Amino acid sequence: MELKTMINVTKIRQDFPILQRTVNGKPLVYFDNAATSQTPKIVIDSIVDYYTNYNANIHRGVHALSQEATDAYEEARIKIQKHFNAKHSHEIIYTSGTTHSINIVANGFAALLKQGDEIIVSALEHHSNIVPWQMLCEKTGAILKVIPMNEEGELIMSEYDKLLTANTKLVFVNHISNALGTINPVKYIIDEAHKVGAAVLIDGAQACPHVKPNVQELDVDFYVASAHKICGPTGVGMLYGKEKWLNRLPPYQGGGEMIAEVSFEKTTYADLPHKFEAGTPHVSGGIAFGVALDYMNSIGFNEIAAYENELLEYATDKLLEIDGLKIYGTSKSKTSVISFNLEGIHPYDVGTILDKLGIAVRTGHHCAQPIMSFYKIPGTIRASFSFYNTKEEIDALVEGVKKAKMMLS
Ligand SMILES: *Cc1c(COP(=O)(O)O)cnc(C)c1O
């Protein structure tokens, strides 16, 4: 009960200009947070401030603007390091987002794998965590294995245990499923993989809005995230890698910034983190990423999790009162994502009616077609809640779904 009062949602909503707007004449109800979060004014202001006052290319200039921009960008890297509790700031690589981060690792492992090596992924993966590994297997002759899921949308750990062998070189699992909200037992997955000498990459894109990952405590080899799901801008994200792994992996892209010395005979690579940061980066994005983390930490991740859990329970109970409504992903260990369908009605049609009512949800396969195949459905309606959402908005969703059901059945 005490936790309830710790989030002042009325005050928080004033931080987000977009939450004041209307859609189709109705107040916006934004329940597509698992696709991207909304942006607080303080983050928007930091981007405007950068372009207004100290826009410059970084790391190369001796002039004042370049120095200021470099300092702000590198300070943001340290904020990210502290947030994830990485041991060194050079273990944080700026990327364009989760997908880019995963591709850096996949590309790097192409040089380390051989025919017959095995890679394990999970049945709950986002496409961005399946396709790069399939490409890697094609390139190297490695074999892809999949941890199966159960009806509740949980990974089956006894099956995972059986998949691990001396040939397992890599394990890739998301921390939290974007399609179902399931929180995966990543600590167990990491520890068991390490017993056979395999490296582990955890896709944290969907976890970071809800929890504060501690990469040293997890002892994870790689952890990846996107800023745009944690109140930051699009086009920027991060790859955490243990120093020993980042030193072993070859660079992903060649270009400026990532070299130490260049001649036509031989080029030597820059030290970490620059080895993986070819070209002019998204400077304002990196700085804004740091501001977004500051903002979320000022609210507090314990408070965020407690409040979002309340919203999840409230919405689950209310939605289940609707006849013929089925929720997919019913693990006890889940975050504020509800994937559901109305019996005999296509999810797209429900989404369209909700949009007319100003309610933004996602419909479709959520970049996770294998999960939809498992349930033998074309897709779901997904409502995902953030700490700036309210119970009143959930009431509006429930009324909207009832209305859609009436109109469509
Ligand atoms: C959003 C998401 C991604 C992809 O993130 P991008 O920012 O589009 O690169 C990958 N995995 C999961 C679990 C996600 O939720």
The ligand as a Tripos MOL2 file, in Angstrom:
@<TRIPOS>MOLECULE
LIG
   15    15     1     0     0
SMALL
NO_CHARGES

@<TRIPOS>ATOM
      1 C1         12.3540   -3.6460  -29.2440 C.3       1 LIG1
      2 C2         13.0720   -4.9050  -29.0960 C.ar      1 LIG1
      3 C3         14.1650   -5.2230  -29.9090 C.ar      1 LIG1
      4 C4         14.6220   -4.3460  -31.0430 C.3       1 LIG1
      5 O1         15.0130   -3.0980  -30.6230 O.3       1 LIG1
      6 P1         15.4010   -1.9750  -31.6960 P.3       1 LIG1
      7 O2         15.4340   -0.7180  -30.9010 O.co2     1 LIG1
      8 O3         14.3100   -1.9750  -32.7230 O.co2     1 LIG1
      9 O4         16.7100   -2.3480  -32.2680 O.co2     1 LIG1
     10 C5         14.8380   -6.4060  -29.6650 C.ar      1 LIG1
     11 N1         14.4510   -7.2380  -28.6790 N.ar      1 LIG1
     12 C6         13.3960   -6.9720  -27.8830 C.ar      1 LIG1
     13 C7         13.0390   -7.9160  -26.7830 C.3       1 LIG1
     14 C8         12.6730   -5.8000  -28.0570 C.ar      1 LIG1
     15 O5         11.6360   -5.5400  -27.2590 O.3       1 LIG1
@<TRIPOS>BOND
     1     1     2 1
     2     2     3 ar
     3     2    14 ar
     4     3     4 1
     5     3    10 ar
     6     4     5 1
     7     5     6 1
     8     6     7 2
     9     6     8 1
    10     6     9 1
    11    10    11 ar
    12    11    12 ar
    13    12    13 1
    14    12    14 ar
    15    14    15 1
@<TRIPOS>SUBSTRUCTURE
     1 LIG1         1 GROUP 0 **** ****
